[in-house]
């Protein structure tokens, strides 16, 4: 059985009316989605990855990597999956993937600062207090402080599997994950994302076994 072929046929036109079906199919083959989750990803997800790849805003290989790790039960450096508890995505699950660009870096640096502060600075202050001396930060200290704030906290987040990112949306049914779309933390987009899922993935709305009914959230 050839598991590299989905159960649907890809057709599509670009904004100028040109047939890009072959390009989308080639992209699908490159992502290895069918090998990772045969028959359990939506055309909507494929198009979101394709559009993000074309615009340079999404690295599809990072998304597929997180899906693969989730499928084989291997830990990631990003946060574990959690079930959404609030509308409009209530009942669906999300798994983080590391987004492209400075926004993702800034989001994780901010999270690291909230969780860990700046240990280098804390230690310098503690040392000065223990010695009962007045000490000043030097230019070298500023470099070390900045490195600890960024690289040090990113390392701590990775070690704690607490890196954050944007969302891979999926549903659970009969012990398997069905991957629906990607989205961001921006809640203003979630109504639109939910409508697209309901239209493009009707089985995620009211499937057998009440797939969309939320259960206990996992963090």
Order of alpha helices (4+ residues) and beta strands (2+ residues): alpha-alpha-alpha-alpha-beta-beta-alpha-alpha-alpha-alpha-beta-beta-alpha-alpha
